[in-house]
Amino acid sequence: MTSRPNQRVLYVVVCGAGPAPYVDRLIKQAQQRGWQACVLATPAALEFIDAAHLEAITGYPVRSHHRKPGEPRGRGLPRADAIVVAPATYNTINKWAAGIADTYPLDVLAECTGLGLPIVVLPFVNAALAANRVFARSIQELRAAGVRVIHGPGQIEPHPPGTGSRLVDTFPWHLALDHLDQHAHGPGA
C-alpha cells in the first residue's frame, strides 16, 4: 500500500503490555479520523499482538526489526507525520529516555524525537514501577524533548500491581488521538 495524498501517516509503536492485543482499536480509531496507520512492535509486543490481523487492517507489514543487509526496501513504510506509543511500558520509556536504541522501534523513536515529530505516549505501568525515581526522570526527560506523555493525575494514572488485566478493556486509546487532533501543528505540541 502506498501513502494516499493528503492522508496523514501515524506510526503506532506497540509494547508488550496488557492492552497490546487490542491495539487494533487505536488503529481503527485513527483510520476513522483520517490517519493511515503503520505498526511498529517491540520484540516483546510480538507475543501479545496478532501481526497478520494488524497487517490486514493497515495494509503494511508490522515492523519489529531492522532490515537485513541487502534486503530490499520493498517492506518500507511511508514517512510518519506523528507517532503514538501505546501501550508504553516501563522498559521502553526508560530505554528511550536514556537514548538506548537497541530495537527497531526505539531507533525510530530516537530519530523522530530528534526530528521534532509529534509523539504521544500512553503509559501502562503499575504504581510500584511508576514510583521508581528512574521512571519519573524518564518521563521528565521525554517531556523536555517535546514528547507528550499522558501520565499523572487527571491523565493516565498507574494501576496497583497485579490489577492491569482488569484495565485492558478500558485503556484510553482515544487520548493520544485527541491530543494529536488538538495539537498537530508542531513538534512536542
N, C-alpha and C positions, 0 to 999 in steps of 0.2 A: 504494500500500500504506500502511496506517496502522499505527502502533505497536500491538503487541499488549500487553494488560495484563500486568504483571509481567515483561515481557521488557526486558532492558537494551539500550540503543542504543549502538552503538560506531561512531564516525566513524573511518574508515581514511583517513589522508592519505597518498597515494602520490606520490612524487617521481620524476623522470626519472633512474633509475639501473638498472643491470643486472638486479636481481631484479624490477623493476616488472612485467614481463609475467606474472609468476607470483603477483601479489598475490591472485588468487583462492584460493590455498592458505590465506592468512591468513583470508580471508572464510569459507571452508568450515570451517576450524578454529574460528573464532569462533562460527559458527552451531551447530556441534556442542556448544559449551559454553554455549549458550543466549543468545547475543548476536544482536541484529538489527543487521546491518551496513549502513552507508551509505558511499559512496566520494566523497572529495574529491580531485581530481587537480590537481597544479600544472600550469601550461601546458606545461612540458617533459615531464611524465609522459604527456600525451595522445598523444605519439608512440610511447610504449612499450606502452600498455595497449590492450585490446580493450574499449572502453566499452560496446558493446552486450552483450557477454557478462557484464560486471560488473553492468549494469542488470538483465539477465535473472535472475542468481542472487541479487541483493539485493532486487529489486522497486522500486528507487529510481533516479532519474537520477544519473549521475555528474556532480557539480558541480565546475566549474572556474572559473566567472566569476560575478561579482555579477549579480543581476537587473538588467535594463534598466529605466529609469524607465517606470512604467506597466505593466510586465509583471506578470501576475497571480502571486500567491503559490502557485499550484497546484503548482509544481515544488519546493515546500519539502520539507524533511527533518524528521523528528521530532527533538526536542531530544536532544542527546548526553548520555549518562551517563559516557562515557570516550572517549578518543581514543588511537589508535596511529598514529604517524608512521613509515612503513616502505615501502620503504627511504628513509631520510632522507639527503639529500645535503648536502654541504659548503655549498652555496649556501643551501638552506633553513634549515639550522641557524644559519648566521651571520646571515642576514636576520632570522629570528625573534628571536634573542637580542639583536639591535640594535634591535628594535622596529619593523622595517620591515614594513608590511602592504600591500604593493603588488599582491598577488594575493588572490583569494578564500580559498584555504586558509590563507595567512599571516594574513589578517584574522581568520578563525575561531580560529586558534591563539593569536593575541594576546589575543583576547577571552576564550577559555576558560582561558588561563593566568591571567588576572586574576580569573576566577571561581573558580579553585582546582579545576577539574575534573581528575580523574586523567588524566594524559597520559604515555604511554610512547613512547620514541624508540628505533628500531633503526637506527643509522647504517650507511651503506655508503659508506665513503671509503677512498681509498688512503693509504698511510703518508706519502707526501710532503705531501698536503693536511692530514692529521691532525697533522703536525709543525709546521704553521703556528701561531704564537702566537695568532693571531686565533681559530682554531678551538678551541684549548684554553680561551681566555677565554669563548667562546660556550657551550661545554659547562658550564663553571663557572657562568655566568650563568643558564642554563636550570635547572640543578640547584638553584641558590639560589632560584629562583622556584617550586620544588616539582615540577619536571618530572623524571621518571625517565628518564635517558639511559643505556641499556645499552651502555656503551663503556668499554674499558680492559682491563687484564689480567684474565683469567678470565671476561671477558664477550665482547662483540663487539670484536675487535681489527682495526685497519686492515690491509689487504692490500697487498702490494707493488704499485707502479704496473704497470699492464699485465696484471694477473692476475685482475681482477674477474670476467671472463667465466667463469672456472673455478669460481667460488664461488656462482653463482646457484642451482644445484640444491640447495645445502646451506644456503642462507640460513635462519637460525633464527627463522622467523616465530613459532613457539610461545613464545619467550621473553617476548614482550610480553603474551601471554595468560596465561602462567604468573604473571607479575608482577601483572596485574590480578586474577587469581583469589586471590592471596595477600594483596593489599593494596588491595582495592577499597573500603575503608571510609572513606577520607579523601583530601583533596587532597594530591598530591605524595607519597603513601604509598610 
